[in-house]
Amino acid sequence: MPRPNVILIVADDHAPAAIGAYGARHNQTPNLDALAAKGLRLANCFCTNAICTPARASIMTGKYSHATGIKTLDDVIDHDRETTLGMAFQAAGYQTAMVGKWHLGHGGKSDPRGFDYWDVLPGQGVYFDPETLEMGSAKANDGYVTDVLTDSALAWMGNREKERPFFLCLAHKAPHDSFEPHPRHWHGYTEVVPEPPTLRDDHQERAKAAAMSRAKIETMHLKGHLPRRSGARDAAVERVAWNYQEFIRNYYRCVQAIDENLGRILQRLEAEGLVENTVVMYTSDHGFFLGEHGWYDKRFMYEESIRIPCLVHYPAAIAPGTVREEMVLNVDFAPTILEMAGIPVPAEMQGRSFAPLAAGQEMPDWRQAMYYRYWMHLAHFHIPAHYGVRTDRYKLIHYYGRALGCAGAVDQDTTPEWELFDLQDDPQELHNRFGLAPYAGIQADLLDTLNELQLVLGDQPQH
């Protein structure tokens, strides 16, 4: 069989809870659901730093933030010291293209490298009539960003050399803040969306970090909308209810455009007879709070922030309807894709290929715990820097209280704190068990695991 083509699609802020295959009940994602039904769905997939630039660097390099040095939104990639997916595929003879949100810097050593063609958004980009940088030159585009980026990807596919395999990374802006849907979707999702149980969380029984967060539904800025004040209810209560409905409906509408454009990609593969021999992976750079704990955005090591979708369709190696429960991380994506393409995995990649899991094999030595770290101390939404470990049942988080000189972080100390959650008994992470006698043994084991992972992965402890 010839070497497979590979299409990696990365959304921005797409929580699994907004995908039907992951149990979404209030929005529809038929093309994503079909991808899951015909291939692999990872039930427990996580990012290792829930913020855009570092997460995308981990996807591209298979390495943690402390290893790439890309820890914050202000850091840029240095291709003289990093091997990316594009570089690995290009060196193996693949045609390569990068379209959409690059967000790893522009100019000199941070421009996309390893790609025969690139057409990327400058920085975050905008939803309507987005300018892109096509091979370094500014290009004007008319239309909606999700459509425009897909148009560019499809145009490149149409102009490629048909006899050579290709690697395409299509990275969407949506459904990132400011949640601006296409007019064709304005009339969708008009029914009231049920509020999450923790929308009005009082943030008690947690570290002070939870109460410090300013990423609140109550005070979020909604472009083009103002909170409705009828006087019939308490203003703050009504503001939360109104803001949540406006936010979640527009978020779902942005996701709908992604799903439609995924359908266009899949239709092109079908038309060209490429379905059987093309790996299609869909994921997000990190998760997103959809009102849980009264928040939007991400950053925290709480479940909604670190959980990401991962759907893989590759009929030649993955049986329809495959679901794996193992703990997979975004640093695993690069080695997995390379292994599926038969390309040697660079030794410096810290992730591990889950290709055998996707093929239905058992891997008894697969990881039992993951390491997470967020570096941007008190930046943007006033969330302290922290790190921690997660096992299948427990989570230990340490807010170490300082910026450690990272770009984009506020150099202001806060009180170090710990959180320990029992995810089986407390799946919504409402009750901090750190320091409680019944959890003393578990706490000690988790601290040992944290120390071990930091040692193995080469990160510096701050506790």
Secondary structure, 3 states (H helix, E strand, C coil): CCCCEEEEEEECCCCHHHCHHHCCCCCCCHHHHHHHHHCEEEEEEECCCCCHHHHHHHHHHCCCHHHHCCCCCCCCCCCCCCCCHHHHHHHCCCEEEEEEECCCCCCHHHCCCCCCEEEEECCCCCCECCCEEECCEEECCCCEHHHHHHHHHHHHHHHCCCCCCEEEEEECCCCCCCCCCCHHHCCCCCCCCCCCCCCCCCCCCCCHHHHHCCCEHHHCCCCCCCCCCCCCCCHHHHHHHHHHHHHHHHHHHHHHHHHHHHHHHHHHHHHCCCCCCEEEEEEECCCCCCCHHHECCCCCCCHHHHECCEEEECCCCCCCCEEEEEEEEHHHHHHHHHHHCCCCCCCCCCCCCCHHHHCCCCCCCCCCCEEEEECCCCCCCCCCCEEEEECCCEEEEEECCCCCCCCCCCCCCCCCEEEEEECCCCCCCCCCCCCCHHHHHHHHHHHHHHHHHHHHHCCCCCC
